[in-house]
Amino acid sequence: MDRRGLCLKHIKGADSVGIEIGALDRPLIARSDADIRHVDHLDTAGLRDKYQLDTSVNCEGIVDVSYVWSNGSLRQAVGPDIFFDFAVASHVIEHAPNLIQWLSA
């Protein structure tokens, strides 16, 4: 089973609310799979600008970023009253300076 199939196996359908961190132009979870929100270190326009010369990124395919997480905790980025049924982090661990702290945030 591939990564996407493994993730979908644990999502309870389109009514599930989830967050995907670092999807860029390759989201793992589609909007038809769940109510998915995206978080990244820049907003959508900022990501498109940053990657405009990177031939490995399809700038038109960059997801709509719901939350910008540039400093502080993920909770601070999304707000105290928003909760998710699941979280997916793609291509993120290699950017975490303190993995244990990041996973416990």
C-alpha positions in Angstrom: 0.0 0.0 0.0 1.4 3.4 -0.9 1.5 6.4 1.5 -1.7 8.0 0.2 -3.6 4.7 0.6 -2.2 4.2 4.1 -3.4 7.7 5.1 -6.8 7.3 3.5 -7.3 4.0 5.4 -7.3 6.1 8.6 -9.5 8.9 7.4 -13.2 8.5 8.1 -14.4 10.2 4.9 -15.2 13.6 3.5 -16.7 14.8 6.8 -13.3 14.4 8.5 -11.4 17.7 9.1 -7.7 17.5 8.7 -4.6 19.5 8.3 -1.7 18.8 5.9 1.6 20.5 6.6 4.0 21.3 3.8 1.9 19.9 0.8 3.3 22.5 -1.6 2.3 21.2 -5.0 1.9 17.6 -4.0 -0.9 17.3 -1.5 -1.4 13.8 -0.1 -5.0 14.3 0.8 -7.4 15.7 -1.8 -10.4 17.9 -1.0 -12.7 15.1 -2.1 -11.1 12.8 0.6 -11.8 15.1 3.5 -12.2 18.7 4.6 -8.5 19.4 4.4 -6.7 22.6 5.4 -3.1 23.4 4.4 -0.4 25.0 6.5 3.0 26.2 5.3 5.7 28.7 6.2 4.4 31.2 3.6 1.0 32.0 2.1 0.1 30.7 -1.4 1.3 33.8 -3.2 4.6 33.7 -1.2 5.2 30.0 -2.1 4.5 30.7 -5.8 7.0 33.6 -5.7 9.6 31.6 -3.8 9.4 28.6 -6.2 8.8 30.4 -9.5 12.3 29.4 -10.8 12.3 25.9 -9.3 11.6 23.5 -12.1 10.8 20.7 -9.6 7.7 22.6 -8.4 4.5 23.2 -10.4 3.7 26.6 -9.1 0.1 26.4 -10.5 -0.4 23.3 -8.5 0.6 24.8 -5.1 -2.2 24.3 -2.7 -4.3 27.1 -1.2 -2.6 27.7 2.2 -5.1 28.1 5.0 -2.6 28.9 7.8 0.9 30.3 7.8 3.1 28.8 10.4 6.3 30.8 10.5 7.0 31.2 14.3 5.6 29.7 17.4 3.5 26.5 17.7 1.1 25.1 15.3 -1.7 25.8 17.8 -0.7 29.5 17.6 -0.8 29.4 13.8 -4.3 27.9 13.5 -5.9 29.4 16.6 -7.0 28.0 20.0 -10.6 27.0 18.9 -9.8 25.0 15.8 -9.5 21.2 16.1 -8.7 18.5 13.5 -9.5 14.8 13.2 -6.1 14.1 11.6 -2.8 15.7 10.6 -0.5 14.8 7.7 3.1 16.2 7.4 4.8 15.8 4.1 8.4 16.7 3.5 8.6 18.4 6.9 10.7 16.4 9.4 14.0 17.4 7.6 13.2 21.0 8.4 12.5 20.6 12.1 15.5 21.9 14.2 14.1 20.1 17.3 12.1 17.1 16.2 10.9 16.1 19.7 9.6 19.6 20.5 8.0 19.8 17.0 6.1 16.5 17.5 4.9 17.5 21.0 3.7 21.0 19.9 
